[in-house]
Amino acid sequence: MFSKIIKIILTAIIVILICRLTVFGQSHNLKEAKKYFNEVEKLADADGGQLWGINLMGPLVLVNDETLEAVSNYPVPVDNWKEYDGIYYGVLPENIGLANTAFDWEGQSWSMVIFSSLSEDKHDRGSLMIHELWHQHEDKFNLLSDTKTCKHLDTKDGRLLLFLEWNALLDACEKTGNARLKSLQDALHFRKSRAELYADGFIYEMANELHEGLAEYTGMTLSGRNRKEMIVYLHDRVGSHSGDNTISWTHAYTSGALYGFLLDEKSPGWNRKLCKGDDLGEVISSVYKLDYTPIDENDYVITGSLYGYDTLEKIEEERVTITKALNKSFVKRFENSPTLLLPNYGLSIQFNPSDITPFENKGNVYGRLTGQSAWGELEVTSGGILLLDGWKGLVLDVGINWNPYDSLKTNRYELKLADGYEIVETERGWRIEKSGN
């Protein structure tokens, strides 16, 4: 009898240990998560609220995007999560969109980081977590304006002028004295030229820099990197964009970090004086006491040659050729073949910003995307989907033989239709509508 009891107890202990080891997936154990929480808390505490006037630490959840298994540093507002060694673990509700982001969870602001996006490099890890924690507090700084995709940064000249600005800023980061001022002024010439050439779009550049740009600057600044390591990081940021199909979403990450580094070197505390609608170019020109104008067309190539103009132009010409070919394929897929239209009924999406291709005058094609709307949930894992300009909705190319009865899940995508919605046939294919319309 005694041995039987011992056997039962041992069996129970084994079951508990198996549950504890597997509840957060084989690749992401609780000790690893606790290590990351400790790292980011130390970074926030080391700042002591100096950068923004508050300690940026707050509720943070790390999630496995394949299984929804998650762990947090704060008690979560759902049942069935457990506590272990000061952290909490369980399964994230399916109605919460997955992304590196800040989000509202039952009336409280949280930050989320996808576990697979956390680098093995501790500085990169810290930078990403601090970035998302800054977004959690962003409304306190009253800087957020209307942000939109900067379509002008899909044009050849728009991209060239931005890349030249970045290269000049990077050059300024590595120099001092008059040499720094010369590079910085050249950067501002390129910026002013772009601002005048694309006046309607440039206001959204400015807004995005005060949104994602300041978040990235904050992550970089509080990541624990020393000055030399920050410059290496800035080199990596600038160099990572040259092959991207689009930078209309991602430009602010690099611009914000570059301007933030240079402003910190001249005027620490500059960020706490910012107001909604400020232009970082104007801020830095004031701090460094620089006047600047649009660059003269005759000097465009000459000045640009100091910052890699010839190489950049060749890369951009090749990109234009590739993009034109892709746009032809998009016309065939999304205009000349049957499609499923998923209207924007409170649409939210999660995506990889570097996996986007502009579709001229139509929108952007996202290689992978997860979306939530009143009509349900959609996950596109390959092949792409079109997000129409103005966020009018998503367009999925489904082909001639598609039907809504047995094709909601394929090797490319999965659609989970919510109650009260149905798929109806149209002249162009199909669309989702409220039942009974």
Secondary structure as GFF3:
##gff-version 3
##sequence-region A 1 437
A	DSSP	alpha_helix	2	22	.	.	.	ID=ss1
A	DSSP	alpha_helix	30	47	.	.	.	ID=ss2
A	DSSP	beta_strand	60	63	.	.	.	ID=ss3
A	DSSP	beta_strand	69	72	.	.	.	ID=ss4
A	DSSP	beta_strand	82	84	.	.	.	ID=ss5
A	DSSP	beta_strand	87	91	.	.	.	ID=ss6
A	DSSP	beta_strand	101	105	.	.	.	ID=ss7
A	DSSP	beta_strand	108	114	.	.	.	ID=ss8
A	DSSP	three_ten_helix	115	117	.	.	.	ID=ss9
A	DSSP	alpha_helix	122	137	.	.	.	ID=ss10
A	DSSP	three_ten_helix	138	141	.	.	.	ID=ss11
A	DSSP	three_ten_helix	151	154	.	.	.	ID=ss12
A	DSSP	alpha_helix	156	173	.	.	.	ID=ss13
A	DSSP	alpha_helix	177	197	.	.	.	ID=ss14
A	DSSP	alpha_helix	199	208	.	.	.	ID=ss15
A	DSSP	pi_helix	209	213	.	.	.	ID=ss16
A	DSSP	alpha_helix	214	222	.	.	.	ID=ss17
A	DSSP	alpha_helix	227	239	.	.	.	ID=ss18
A	DSSP	alpha_helix	251	266	.	.	.	ID=ss19
A	DSSP	three_ten_helix	270	273	.	.	.	ID=ss20
A	DSSP	alpha_helix	280	287	.	.	.	ID=ss21
A	DSSP	three_ten_helix	297	299	.	.	.	ID=ss22
A	DSSP	alpha_helix	300	304	.	.	.	ID=ss23
A	DSSP	three_ten_helix	305	307	.	.	.	ID=ss24
A	DSSP	alpha_helix	309	334	.	.	.	ID=ss25
A	DSSP	beta_strand	339	343	.	.	.	ID=ss26
A	DSSP	beta_strand	348	351	.	.	.	ID=ss27
A	DSSP	beta_strand	356	359	.	.	.	ID=ss28
A	DSSP	beta_strand	363	366	.	.	.	ID=ss29
A	DSSP	beta_strand	369	373	.	.	.	ID=ss30
A	DSSP	beta_strand	376	380	.	.	.	ID=ss31
A	DSSP	beta_strand	385	388	.	.	.	ID=ss32
A	DSSP	three_ten_helix	389	391	.	.	.	ID=ss33
A	DSSP	beta_strand	393	397	.	.	.	ID=ss34
A	DSSP	beta_strand	413	417	.	.	.	ID=ss35
A	DSSP	beta_strand	421	426	.	.	.	ID=ss36
A	DSSP	beta_strand	429	434	.	.	.	ID=ss37
###
